[in-house]
Amino acid sequence: MKISHKELEACRISPKNWVVARQSAGGARRFSYKQALSLAISELHRTDSVGAANKKIDKYVASNFKDERKIAKLYEILDNYAKWFGESGIISADANVLLAYPSNSQWQLGGIVSRVDLLPFGYRAVLFEPIISAWKGQLRMPLIQMAVANRYGRPASEVRVGLQDIDGNAVVDARYTKSEQSQALTEFEGIGVKVAKLLPASFQ
């Protein structure tokens, strides 16, 4: 069973409430403007072409969206991001990376890492999200650091993890110690045990 890294903090606060929400959730979620932007940025990194990224948004707009203001904002943010990235000197090693960590566990951290940067000392996992003051204390952060290290075969000490608010392109990052990683994994496994006791077998 997987839990998205975006949901982990809520589950950390109340596994019971998270289980109730999971059980009551029905049907597929509607495709969002944020998803369209994330996929277009992934296309930008894959092709190194702003034109290809814009065509990706064109496709999603034609089949999903009608709000002209929000549609215009999509193209604006993509254009600003492309300019920022081109001037940043950052090398993107990967984008839209799907997590499944630990790989040998039935209780896994899932979700998507928006971009993985290649840095002189290793990698940086970046999530495209607004930057909140308490982000460093979120349980998912050291877990994502370990997940990315495992995926690319690098020591976790060579991986940083952080957030980028792409409506302005502010970036913050951090690196967690071995002790912090170990504590995070122990807590994560403990949450998994609680969830397993609350969920019927059909949901596991």
DOKOL-411272 format. One record per atom (N, C-alpha, C): residue number from 1; atom name; x, z, y. Coordinates in steps of 0.2 Angstrom, whole numbers, plus 2048, in hexadecimal, padded with zeros to 3 digits. Example, Ala and Ser with C-alpha at 12.3 -4.5 7.8 and 13.67 -1.06 7.14 Angstrom:
<nodes>
(1, "N", (842, 827, 7E4));
(1, "CA", (83E, 827, 7EA));
(1, "C", (842, 827, 7F0));
(2, "N", (840, 823, 7F5));
(2, "CA", (844, 824, 7FB));
(2, "C", (840, 827, 800));
</nodes>
This chain:
<nodes>
(1, "N", (804, 800, 7FA));
(1, "CA", (800, 800, 800));
(1, "C", (804, 800, 806));
(2, "N", (802, 7FC, 80B));
(2, "CA", (806, 7FB, 811));
(2, "C", (802, 7FF, 817));
(3, "N", (806, 801, 81C));
(3, "CA", (803, 803, 822));
(3, "C", (807, 800, 828));
(4, "N", (804, 7FD, 82C));
(4, "CA", (807, 7F9, 832));
(4, "C", (80B, 7FE, 836));
(5, "N", (811, 7FD, 838));
(5, "CA", (815, 801, 83D));
(5, "C", (811, 803, 843));
(6, "N", (80C, 7FF, 845));
(6, "CA", (808, 800, 84B));
(6, "C", (803, 806, 84A));
(7, "N", (801, 807, 843));
(7, "CA", (7FC, 80C, 841));
(7, "C", (7FF, 812, 83F));
(8, "N", (806, 812, 83E));
(8, "CA", (809, 818, 83B));
(8, "C", (808, 81E, 83F));
(9, "N", (809, 81E, 846));
(9, "CA", (808, 824, 84A));
(9, "C", (802, 827, 849));
(10, "N", (7FC, 823, 849));
(10, "CA", (7F5, 826, 848));
(10, "C", (7F5, 829, 842));
(11, "N", (7F8, 826, 83C));
(11, "CA", (7F7, 829, 836));
(11, "C", (7FB, 82F, 835));
(12, "N", (801, 830, 839));
(12, "CA", (805, 836, 839));
(12, "C", (801, 83B, 83C));
(13, "N", (7FD, 83A, 841));
(13, "CA", (7F9, 83F, 844));
(13, "C", (7F4, 842, 840));
(14, "N", (7F0, 83D, 83C));
(14, "CA", (7EB, 83F, 838));
(14, "C", (7EA, 83A, 832));
(15, "N", (7ED, 83B, 82D));
(15, "CA", (7EC, 836, 827));
(15, "C", (7E5, 835, 825));
(16, "N", (7E1, 83B, 826));
(16, "CA", (7DA, 83A, 824));
(16, "C", (7D6, 835, 828));
(17, "N", (7D7, 836, 82F));
(17, "CA", (7D4, 831, 833));
(17, "C", (7D6, 82A, 832));
(18, "N", (7DD, 829, 831));
(18, "CA", (7DF, 822, 82F));
(18, "C", (7DC, 81F, 829));
(19, "N", (7DB, 824, 824));
(19, "CA", (7D8, 821, 81E));
(19, "C", (7D1, 81F, 81F));
(20, "N", (7CD, 824, 823));
(20, "CA", (7C6, 822, 824));
(20, "C", (7C6, 81B, 828));
(21, "N", (7CA, 81A, 82D));
(21, "CA", (7CA, 814, 831));
(21, "C", (7CB, 80E, 82C));
(22, "N", (7D0, 80F, 828));
(22, "CA", (7D2, 80A, 823));
(22, "C", (7CC, 808, 81F));
(23, "N", (7C9, 80D, 81C));
(23, "CA", (7C3, 80C, 818));
(23, "C", (7BD, 808, 81B));
(24, "N", (7BC, 80A, 822));
(24, "CA", (7B7, 807, 825));
(24, "C", (7B8, 801, 828));
(25, "N", (7BE, 7FF, 829));
(25, "CA", (7C0, 7F8, 82C));
(25, "C", (7BD, 7F3, 827));
(26, "N", (7BA, 7EE, 82A));
(26, "CA", (7B7, 7E8, 826));
(26, "C", (7B8, 7E2, 829));
(27, "N", (7BA, 7DD, 825));
(27, "CA", (7BB, 7D6, 827));
(27, "C", (7C1, 7D5, 82A));
(28, "N", (7C3, 7CE, 82B));
(28, "CA", (7C9, 7CD, 82E));
(28, "C", (7C9, 7CE, 836));
(29, "N", (7CE, 7D0, 839));
(29, "CA", (7CF, 7D1, 840));
(29, "C", (7CF, 7CA, 844));
(30, "N", (7CC, 7CA, 849));
(30, "CA", (7CC, 7C4, 84D));
(30, "C", (7D3, 7C3, 850));
(31, "N", (7D5, 7BC, 850));
(31, "CA", (7DB, 7BA, 852));
(31, "C", (7DC, 7BB, 85A));
(32, "N", (7E1, 7BF, 85C));
(32, "CA", (7E2, 7C1, 863));
(32, "C", (7E7, 7BD, 867));
(33, "N", (7E6, 7BE, 86D));
(33, "CA", (7EB, 7BA, 872));
(33, "C", (7F2, 7BD, 871));
(34, "N", (7F2, 7C3, 86F));
(34, "CA", (7F9, 7C6, 86E));
(34, "C", (7FC, 7C3, 868));
(35, "N", (7F8, 7C2, 863));
(35, "CA", (7FB, 7BE, 85D));
(35, "C", (7FD, 7B7, 85E));
(36, "N", (7F9, 7B4, 862));
(36, "CA", (7FB, 7AD, 864));
(36, "C", (801, 7AD, 868));
(37, "N", (802, 7B1, 86D));
(37, "CA", (808, 7B2, 870));
(37, "C", (80E, 7B3, 86C));
(38, "N", (80D, 7B8, 867));
(38, "CA", (813, 7BA, 863));
(38, "C", (815, 7B4, 85E));
(39, "N", (810, 7B0, 85C));
(39, "CA", (812, 7AA, 858));
(39, "C", (815, 7A5, 85C));
(40, "N", (813, 7A4, 862));
(40, "CA", (816, 79F, 866));
(40, "C", (81D, 7A1, 868));
(41, "N", (81E, 7A7, 869));
(41, "CA", (825, 7A9, 86A));
(41, "C", (82A, 7A8, 864));
(42, "N", (827, 7AA, 85E));
(42, "CA", (82A, 7A8, 858));
(42, "C", (82C, 7A1, 857));
(43, "N", (827, 79D, 859));
(43, "CA", (829, 795, 859));
(43, "C", (82E, 793, 85E));
(44, "N", (82E, 797, 864));
(44, "CA", (833, 796, 869));
(44, "C", (83A, 797, 866));
(45, "N", (83B, 79D, 862));
(45, "CA", (841, 79F, 85F));
(45, "C", (843, 79A, 859));
(46, "N", (83E, 798, 855));
(46, "CA", (83F, 794, 850));
(46, "C", (842, 78D, 852));
(47, "N", (83F, 78A, 857));
(47, "CA", (840, 783, 859));
(47, "C", (845, 783, 85F));
(48, "N", (845, 788, 863));
(48, "CA", (849, 788, 869));
(48, "C", (846, 783, 86E));
(49, "N", (83F, 783, 86E));
(49, "CA", (83C, 77E, 872));
(49, "C", (835, 781, 875));
(50, "N", (835, 781, 87C));
(50, "CA", (830, 784, 87F));
(50, "C", (82A, 77F, 87E));
(51, "N", (82B, 779, 87E));
(51, "CA", (825, 774, 87C));
(51, "C", (822, 776, 876));
(52, "N", (826, 777, 871));
(52, "CA", (823, 778, 86A));
(52, "C", (81F, 77F, 86A));
(53, "N", (821, 784, 86E));
(53, "CA", (81E, 78A, 86F));
(53, "C", (817, 789, 872));
(54, "N", (817, 785, 878));
(54, "CA", (811, 784, 87B));
(54, "C", (80C, 780, 877));
(55, "N", (80E, 77C, 873));
(55, "CA", (80A, 778, 86E));
(55, "C", (807, 77D, 869));
(56, "N", (80A, 782, 868));
(56, "CA", (808, 787, 863));
(56, "C", (802, 78B, 867));
(57, "N", (803, 78C, 86D));
(57, "CA", (7FD, 790, 871));
(57, "C", (7F8, 78B, 871));
(58, "N", (7F9, 785, 873));
(58, "CA", (7F4, 780, 874));
(58, "C", (7EF, 780, 86D));
(59, "N", (7F2, 780, 868));
(59, "CA", (7EF, 780, 861));
(59, "C", (7EA, 786, 861));
(60, "N", (7ED, 78C, 862));
(60, "CA", (7E9, 792, 862));
(60, "C", (7E3, 792, 867));
(61, "N", (7E5, 790, 86D));
(61, "CA", (7E0, 790, 872));
(61, "C", (7DA, 78B, 870));
(62, "N", (7DB, 786, 86D));
(62, "CA", (7D6, 781, 86C));
(62, "C", (7D1, 784, 866));
(63, "N", (7D4, 788, 862));
(63, "CA", (7CF, 78A, 85D));
(63, "C", (7CD, 792, 85D));
(64, "N", (7D0, 795, 862));
(64, "CA", (7CE, 79C, 862));
(64, "C", (7CC, 79F, 869));
(65, "N", (7CE, 79D, 86F));
(65, "CA", (7CE, 7A0, 875));
(65, "C", (7CA, 79C, 87A));
(66, "N", (7C6, 7A0, 87F));
(66, "CA", (7C2, 79D, 884));
(66, "C", (7C3, 7A0, 88B));
(67, "N", (7C6, 7A6, 88B));
(67, "CA", (7C7, 7A9, 892));
(67, "C", (7CD, 7A6, 895));
(68, "N", (7CB, 7A2, 89B));
(68, "CA", (7D0, 79E, 89E));
(68, "C", (7D6, 7A2, 8A1));
(69, "N", (7D4, 7A8, 8A4));
(69, "CA", (7D9, 7AD, 8A7));
(69, "C", (7DE, 7AF, 8A2));
(70, "N", (7DB, 7B1, 89C));
(70, "CA", (7E0, 7B3, 897));
(70, "C", (7E4, 7AE, 894));
(71, "N", (7E1, 7A8, 893));
(71, "CA", (7E5, 7A2, 891));
(71, "C", (7EB, 7A0, 896));
(72, "N", (7E9, 7A0, 89C));
(72, "CA", (7EE, 79F, 8A1));
(72, "C", (7F4, 7A4, 8A1));
(73, "N", (7F2, 7AB, 89F));
(73, "CA", (7F7, 7B0, 89F));
(73, "C", (7FC, 7AF, 899));
(74, "N", (7F9, 7AC, 893));
(74, "CA", (7FD, 7AB, 88D));
(74, "C", (802, 7A6, 88F));
(75, "N", (801, 7A0, 892));
(75, "CA", (806, 79B, 894));
(75, "C", (80B, 79E, 899));
(76, "N", (808, 7A2, 89E));
(76, "CA", (80D, 7A5, 8A3));
(76, "C", (812, 7AA, 89F));
(77, "N", (810, 7AE, 89B));
(77, "CA", (814, 7B3, 898));
(77, "C", (819, 7AF, 893));
(78, "N", (817, 7AA, 890));
(78, "CA", (81B, 7A6, 88C));
(78, "C", (821, 7A3, 890));
(79, "N", (81F, 7A0, 895));
(79, "CA", (824, 79D, 89A));
(79, "C", (829, 7A2, 89D));
(80, "N", (826, 7A8, 89F));
(80, "CA", (82B, 7AD, 8A2));
(80, "C", (82F, 7AF, 89C));
(81, "N", (82D, 7B0, 896));
(81, "CA", (831, 7B3, 891));
(81, "C", (836, 7AE, 88F));
(82, "N", (835, 7A7, 88F));
(82, "CA", (839, 7A2, 88D));
(82, "C", (83F, 7A2, 892));
(83, "N", (83D, 7A3, 899));
(83, "CA", (842, 7A3, 89E));
(83, "C", (847, 7A9, 89D));
(84, "N", (844, 7AF, 89C));
(84, "CA", (847, 7B5, 89B));
(84, "C", (84C, 7B4, 895));
(85, "N", (84A, 7B2, 890));
(85, "CA", (84E, 7B2, 88A));
(85, "C", (854, 7AD, 88B));
(86, "N", (852, 7A7, 88E));
(86, "CA", (858, 7A2, 88F));
(86, "C", (85D, 7A5, 894));
(87, "N", (85C, 7A9, 898));
(87, "CA", (861, 7AC, 89D));
(87, "C", (864, 7B3, 89A));
(88, "N", (861, 7B5, 895));
(88, "CA", (863, 7BC, 892));
(88, "C", (86A, 7BC, 88E));
(89, "N", (86B, 7B6, 88B));
(89, "CA", (871, 7B6, 887));
(89, "C", (870, 7B9, 880));
(90, "N", (86A, 7BB, 87F));
(90, "CA", (868, 7BE, 878));
(90, "C", (868, 7B9, 873));
(91, "N", (86A, 7BA, 86D));
(91, "CA", (86A, 7B6, 867));
(91, "C", (864, 7B8, 863));
(92, "N", (85F, 7B4, 861));
(92, "CA", (85A, 7B6, 85D));
(92, "C", (85C, 7B5, 856));
(93, "N", (85C, 7BA, 851));
(93, "CA", (85E, 7B8, 84A));
(93, "C", (857, 7B7, 846));
(94, "N", (852, 7B9, 849));
(94, "CA", (84B, 7B9, 845));
(94, "C", (846, 7BB, 849));
(95, "N", (840, 7B9, 847));
(95, "CA", (83A, 7BA, 84B));
(95, "C", (834, 7BB, 847));
(96, "N", (82F, 7BF, 849));
(96, "CA", (829, 7C1, 845));
(96, "C", (82B, 7C3, 83D));
(97, "N", (82F, 7C8, 83D));
(97, "CA", (831, 7CA, 836));
(97, "C", (82C, 7CF, 833));
(98, "N", (82A, 7CE, 82D));
(98, "CA", (825, 7D2, 82A));
(98, "C", (829, 7D7, 826));
(99, "N", (826, 7DE, 827));
(99, "CA", (82A, 7E3, 824));
(99, "C", (826, 7E5, 81E));
(100, "N", (82A, 7E8, 819));
(100, "CA", (827, 7EB, 813));
(100, "C", (82D, 7F0, 811));
(101, "N", (82C, 7F6, 813));
(101, "CA", (832, 7FB, 812));
(101, "C", (82F, 802, 811));
(102, "N", (832, 805, 80C));
(102, "CA", (837, 803, 807));
(102, "C", (835, 7FE, 802));
(103, "N", (839, 7F9, 800));
(103, "CA", (837, 7F4, 7FC));
(103, "C", (835, 7F6, 7F5));
(104, "N", (837, 7FC, 7F3));
(104, "CA", (836, 7FE, 7EC));
(104, "C", (831, 804, 7EC));
(105, "N", (82D, 804, 7F1));
(105, "CA", (828, 80A, 7F1));
(105, "C", (821, 807, 7F2));
(106, "N", (81C, 80B, 7EF));
(106, "CA", (815, 809, 7F0));
(106, "C", (812, 80A, 7F7));
(107, "N", (815, 80E, 7FA));
(107, "CA", (813, 810, 801));
(107, "C", (819, 80D, 806));
(108, "N", (817, 808, 809));
(108, "CA", (81C, 804, 80D));
(108, "C", (819, 803, 815));
(109, "N", (81F, 803, 819));
(109, "CA", (81E, 802, 820));
(109, "C", (81D, 7FA, 820));
(110, "N", (818, 7F8, 823));
(110, "CA", (817, 7F0, 824));
(110, "C", (816, 7EF, 82C));
(111, "N", (814, 7E9, 82D));
(111, "CA", (813, 7E7, 834));
(111, "C", (819, 7E2, 836));
(112, "N", (819, 7E0, 83C));
(112, "CA", (81E, 7DB, 83E));
(112, "C", (823, 7DD, 843));
(113, "N", (829, 7DB, 843));
(113, "CA", (82E, 7DC, 848));
(113, "C", (82E, 7D5, 84C));
(114, "N", (82D, 7D5, 852));
(114, "CA", (82C, 7CF, 856));
(114, "C", (832, 7CB, 857));
(115, "N", (838, 7CE, 858));
(115, "CA", (83E, 7CA, 858));
(115, "C", (844, 7CF, 856));
(116, "N", (849, 7CC, 852));
(116, "CA", (84F, 7CF, 850));
(116, "C", (855, 7CC, 854));
(117, "N", (858, 7CF, 858));
(117, "CA", (85E, 7CD, 85C));
(117, "C", (864, 7CE, 858));
(118, "N", (869, 7C9, 859));
(118, "CA", (86F, 7CA, 856));
(118, "C", (874, 7CC, 85C));
(119, "N", (877, 7D2, 85A));
(119, "CA", (87B, 7D6, 85F));
(119, "C", (882, 7D6, 85D));
(120, "N", (887, 7D7, 861));
(120, "CA", (88E, 7D7, 85F));
(120, "C", (88F, 7DC, 859));
(121, "N", (88B, 7E2, 859));
(121, "CA", (88C, 7E7, 854));
(121, "C", (887, 7E7, 84E));
(122, "N", (882, 7E2, 84E));
(122, "CA", (87D, 7E2, 849));
(122, "C", (877, 7DF, 84C));
(123, "N", (871, 7E2, 84B));
(123, "CA", (86B, 7DF, 84C));
(123, "C", (867, 7E4, 851));
(124, "N", (862, 7E1, 854));
(124, "CA", (85D, 7E5, 858));
(124, "C", (856, 7E3, 856));
(125, "N", (852, 7E7, 854));
(125, "CA", (84B, 7E6, 852));
(125, "C", (847, 7E7, 858));
(126, "N", (843, 7E2, 85A));
(126, "CA", (83F, 7E3, 861));
(126, "C", (837, 7E2, 85F));
(127, "N", (833, 7E6, 862));
(127, "CA", (82C, 7E6, 861));
(127, "C", (829, 7E4, 868));
(128, "N", (825, 7DF, 868));
(128, "CA", (822, 7DD, 86F));
(128, "C", (81C, 7E2, 870));
(129, "N", (81D, 7E7, 874));
(129, "CA", (818, 7EC, 875));
(129, "C", (81A, 7EF, 87C));
(130, "N", (815, 7F2, 87F));
(130, "CA", (816, 7F5, 886));
(130, "C", (81A, 7FB, 884));
(131, "N", (81F, 7FD, 889));
(131, "CA", (823, 803, 888));
(131, "C", (820, 809, 88A));
(132, "N", (81F, 80E, 886));
(132, "CA", (81C, 814, 887));
(132, "C", (822, 819, 887));
(133, "N", (820, 81F, 88A));
(133, "CA", (826, 824, 88B));
(133, "C", (828, 827, 885));
(134, "N", (823, 828, 880));
(134, "CA", (825, 82B, 87A));
(134, "C", (827, 827, 874));
(135, "N", (829, 821, 876));
(135, "CA", (82A, 81C, 870));
(135, "C", (830, 81E, 86C));
(136, "N", (835, 821, 86E));
(136, "CA", (83B, 823, 86A));
(136, "C", (839, 828, 865));
(137, "N", (834, 82C, 866));
(137, "CA", (832, 831, 861));
(137, "C", (82D, 82F, 85C));
(138, "N", (82B, 828, 85C));
(138, "CA", (827, 826, 857));
(138, "C", (82A, 825, 850));
(139, "N", (827, 827, 84B));
(139, "CA", (829, 827, 844));
(139, "C", (82B, 820, 842));
(140, "N", (828, 81B, 844));
(140, "CA", (82A, 814, 842));
(140, "C", (830, 812, 844));
(141, "N", (833, 814, 849));
(141, "CA", (839, 812, 84C));
(141, "C", (83F, 812, 847));
(142, "N", (841, 818, 845));
(142, "CA", (847, 818, 840));
(142, "C", (845, 815, 83A));
(143, "N", (83F, 815, 838));
(143, "CA", (83D, 811, 832));
(143, "C", (83E, 80A, 833));
(144, "N", (83C, 807, 838));
(144, "CA", (83E, 800, 83A));
(144, "C", (845, 7FE, 83A));
(145, "N", (849, 803, 83D));
(145, "CA", (850, 802, 83D));
(145, "C", (853, 801, 836));
(146, "N", (850, 806, 831));
(146, "CA", (853, 805, 82A));
(146, "C", (850, 7FF, 827));
(147, "N", (84A, 7FD, 828));
(147, "CA", (847, 7F7, 825));
(147, "C", (84B, 7F1, 827));
(148, "N", (84D, 7F0, 82D));
(148, "CA", (850, 7EA, 830));
(148, "C", (857, 7EA, 82D));
(149, "N", (85A, 7F0, 82C));
(149, "CA", (861, 7F1, 829));
(149, "C", (861, 7EE, 822));
(150, "N", (85C, 7F1, 81F));
(150, "CA", (85B, 7EF, 818));
(150, "C", (85A, 7E7, 817));
(151, "N", (856, 7E5, 81B));
(151, "CA", (854, 7DD, 81A));
(151, "C", (85A, 7D9, 81B));
(152, "N", (85E, 7DB, 820));
(152, "CA", (864, 7D7, 822));
(152, "C", (86B, 7D9, 81F));
(153, "N", (86A, 7DE, 81B));
(153, "CA", (870, 7E0, 817));
(153, "C", (876, 7E3, 81C));
(154, "N", (873, 7E7, 821));
(154, "CA", (878, 7EA, 825));
(154, "C", (877, 7F2, 825));
(155, "N", (87C, 7F6, 827));
(155, "CA", (87B, 7FD, 827));
(155, "C", (876, 7FF, 82D));
(156, "N", (872, 804, 82C));
(156, "CA", (86D, 805, 831));
(156, "C", (870, 807, 838));
(157, "N", (877, 809, 837));
(157, "CA", (87A, 80B, 83E));
(157, "C", (87C, 805, 842));
(158, "N", (87B, 7FF, 83F));
(158, "CA", (87C, 7F9, 843));
(158, "C", (876, 7F6, 845));
(159, "N", (870, 7F9, 845));
(159, "CA", (86A, 7F7, 847));
(159, "C", (867, 7FB, 84C));
(160, "N", (864, 7F8, 852));
(160, "CA", (860, 7FC, 857));
(160, "C", (859, 7F9, 856));
(161, "N", (855, 7FD, 859));
(161, "CA", (84E, 7FC, 859));
(161, "C", (84A, 7FD, 860));
(162, "N", (846, 7F9, 862));
(162, "CA", (843, 7FB, 868));
(162, "C", (83D, 7F7, 86A));
(163, "N", (83B, 7F7, 870));
(163, "CA", (835, 7F4, 873));
(163, "C", (837, 7EF, 878));
(164, "N", (833, 7E9, 879));
(164, "CA", (833, 7E5, 87F));
(164, "C", (82C, 7E4, 881));
(165, "N", (82B, 7E5, 888));
(165, "CA", (825, 7E4, 88B));
(165, "C", (825, 7DC, 88D));
(166, "N", (822, 7D8, 88A));
(166, "CA", (824, 7D1, 88C));
(166, "C", (820, 7CE, 892));
(167, "N", (81B, 7D3, 895));
(167, "CA", (819, 7D1, 89B));
(167, "C", (81D, 7D4, 8A0));
(168, "N", (823, 7D2, 8A1));
(168, "CA", (828, 7D5, 8A6));
(168, "C", (82F, 7D5, 8A2));
(169, "N", (82F, 7D5, 89C));
(169, "CA", (835, 7D4, 898));
(169, "C", (83A, 7DA, 899));
(170, "N", (837, 7E0, 899));
(170, "CA", (83B, 7E6, 899));
(170, "C", (83D, 7E8, 892));
(171, "N", (843, 7EA, 890));
(171, "CA", (845, 7EB, 889));
(171, "C", (848, 7F2, 889));
(172, "N", (846, 7F6, 884));
(172, "CA", (84A, 7FC, 883));
(172, "C", (84B, 7FD, 87B));
(173, "N", (851, 800, 87A));
(173, "CA", (852, 801, 872));
(173, "C", (856, 807, 871));
(174, "N", (856, 809, 86B));
(174, "CA", (85A, 80F, 869));
(174, "C", (85C, 80E, 862));
(175, "N", (861, 813, 860));
(175, "CA", (863, 813, 859));
(175, "C", (863, 81A, 856));
(176, "N", (860, 81B, 850));
(176, "CA", (85F, 821, 84D));
(176, "C", (865, 823, 848));
(177, "N", (866, 82A, 848));
(177, "CA", (86C, 82C, 844));
(177, "C", (869, 82C, 83D));
(178, "N", (86E, 82D, 838));
(178, "CA", (86D, 82E, 831));
(178, "C", (868, 833, 830));
(179, "N", (869, 839, 833));
(179, "CA", (864, 83F, 832));
(179, "C", (85D, 83D, 834));
(180, "N", (85D, 83A, 83A));
(180, "CA", (856, 838, 83D));
(180, "C", (853, 833, 838));
(181, "N", (857, 82E, 835));
(181, "CA", (854, 829, 830));
(181, "C", (851, 82D, 82A));
(182, "N", (855, 832, 828));
(182, "CA", (853, 835, 822));
(182, "C", (84D, 839, 823));
(183, "N", (84D, 83D, 828));
(183, "CA", (847, 841, 82A));
(183, "C", (841, 83C, 82B));
(184, "N", (842, 837, 82E));
(184, "CA", (83C, 832, 82F));
(184, "C", (839, 82F, 828));
(185, "N", (83E, 82E, 823));
(185, "CA", (83C, 82B, 81D));
(185, "C", (838, 831, 819));
(186, "N", (83B, 837, 819));
(186, "CA", (838, 83C, 816));
(186, "C", (831, 83D, 818));
(187, "N", (830, 83D, 81F));
(187, "CA", (829, 83E, 822));
(187, "C", (825, 839, 820));
(188, "N", (827, 832, 820));
(188, "CA", (823, 82D, 81E));
(188, "C", (821, 82D, 817));
(189, "N", (825, 82F, 813));
(189, "CA", (823, 830, 80C));
(189, "C", (81E, 835, 80B));
(190, "N", (81F, 83B, 80F));
(190, "CA", (81A, 840, 80F));
(190, "C", (813, 83E, 811));
(191, "N", (813, 83A, 816));
(191, "CA", (80C, 837, 818));
(191, "C", (809, 833, 813));
(192, "N", (80D, 82F, 80F));
(192, "CA", (80B, 82B, 80A));
(192, "C", (808, 82F, 805));
(193, "N", (80A, 834, 803));
(193, "CA", (808, 839, 7FE));
(193, "C", (801, 83B, 800));
(194, "N", (800, 83D, 806));
(194, "CA", (7FA, 83F, 809));
(194, "C", (7F4, 83A, 809));
(195, "N", (7F6, 834, 80B));
(195, "CA", (7F2, 82E, 80B));
(195, "C", (7F0, 82C, 804));
(196, "N", (7F4, 82D, 7FF));
(196, "CA", (7F2, 82B, 7F8));
(196, "C", (7ED, 830, 7F5));
(197, "N", (7ED, 836, 7F7));
(197, "CA", (7E9, 83B, 7F5));
(197, "C", (7E2, 83A, 7F8));
(198, "N", (7E2, 837, 7FE));
(198, "CA", (7DB, 836, 802));
(198, "C", (7D8, 82F, 800));
(199, "N", (7DC, 82A, 7FE));
(199, "CA", (7D9, 823, 7FD));
(199, "C", (7D7, 823, 7F6));
(200, "N", (7D1, 820, 7F5));
(200, "CA", (7CF, 81E, 7EE));
(200, "C", (7D4, 819, 7EB));
(201, "N", (7D4, 818, 7E5));
(201, "CA", (7D9, 813, 7E1));
(201, "C", (7D7, 80C, 7E4));
(202, "N", (7D1, 80A, 7E5));
(202, "CA", (7CF, 804, 7E7));
(202, "C", (7D2, 802, 7EE));
(203, "N", (7D5, 806, 7F2));
(203, "CA", (7D7, 805, 7F9));
(203, "C", (7DF, 805, 7F8));
(204, "N", (7E2, 807, 7F3));
(204, "CA", (7E9, 808, 7F2));
(204, "C", (7ED, 802, 7F0));
</nodes>
